[in-house]
């Protein structure tokens, strides 16, 4: 782009020089024509004047007066020509100075662009070196993981052997309760007790080593993630700096139905409280089912069968065909088609989650089809609390972007329940969401493609934005819930 700009400026400068040269050549042609025609005109005028003189005048007198007039006329013409040439020279000098000044500015700009290009190339080389080091670190981590797995297998084998010996010890103790042990048996029991204590200490030491290795691996993994984010921030500018790094390592989910696809609707008898209960009853196909949570009326939901169970989908966005800038009532009751893009509704979601403890799973996909996910333990309040959400991260493959252990109230543009610093978050960011300090993350925001590079559209777009991290421009999102074994939410 810098080279193209420099070429454009150079072409404009050459055009100005060519125009000035053409103008100068034309002016010189006009001057030469004037010098050629002026004597002819003066001669013709002199002959005319001579014919009007009195016939008594001598030829010498007529010729002498005609010569003086010609000289005066010629001198006057030459004087005017000199003034014209002087003005032309001054104008030409001014135009040449302007051209030289523009050429100087162009040379200086081209030099600065060359310096910036060199700096960018140096930064790219440093990032490539960092990537090479990261690859080496990944290999070391893989080797370390293999060693840990081997140690864990050894621990399991030792545990099995120890259990067998403990069972034998229990049998002998049972016999001792009936028969008085001999001295030899007493020594054997003491020996077994010492062996058990030794094995127990050995297992504790191995567990401590495994725990330390796990902490070290987590620390290195976080460092690698930060470096990858910095690297992709420069290399993926054409994607509005919004692409995930790395591929998803989790199992592939069953594809969600595309638009205009014919989905099969399974009508239950109304007894199933959620999708997991349907899966346990034998249902194995993803689709629309009717459920009836405890204490509520029956309604339809989309059940996605994956990971050996079934998840209830509460939000799905795939192509931006549905406008999510809806009112409070729409978000409370739900909108969209369950086989396309939709929002299930806060009332229905609350009816499901109040039956027990649930896990919240968010699946994200960027515009290079890379996939990430994050799971939370969560609690959802009812309409009297404005559907307050409280989160606690369990696992995931992307940095957290939602506040944990904080009560987040749901807001829409027509009902902002918590205005901070006189700034209406839903009105400015579009779409209903659990806003906190008007952060950038909003999975119900405006659907923005990578071609939309305006700052205003980006702030209203479909983004995942960790507190300390960059924007992730998203192509699709899916929010699902599933019962958990947790007894309470802390």
Secondary structure, DSSP 4 states (H G I P E B T S, - for coil): -HHHHHHHHHHHHHHHHHHHHHHHHHHHHHHHHHHHHHHHHHHHHHHHHHHHS-TTS-HHHHHHHHHHHHHHHHHHHHHHHHHHHHHHHHHHHHHHHHHHHHHHHHHHHHHHHHHHHHHHHHHHHHHHHHHHHHHHHHHHHHHHHHHHHHHHHHHHHHHHHHHHHHHHHHHHHHHHHHS---HHHHHHHHHHHHHHHHHHHHHHHHHHHHHHHHHHHHHHHHHHHHHHHHHHHHHTGGGTT---SS---SPPPPPPPPTT--PPEEP--S---SHHHHHHTT--S-EEEEE--TTS--EEEEEEEETTEEEEEEEEESSS-S-----HHHHHH-EE-TTSSEE--HHHHHHHHTTS-EEEEEEEEETT--EEEEEEEEEE--GGGTS-EEEEEEEESS---S-SSS-B-EEBTTB-S--BTTB-HHHHH-S-EE-STT-S-BTTS----TT---HHHHHTSSEEE-TTS-EEEEEEEEEEEEE-S-SS--
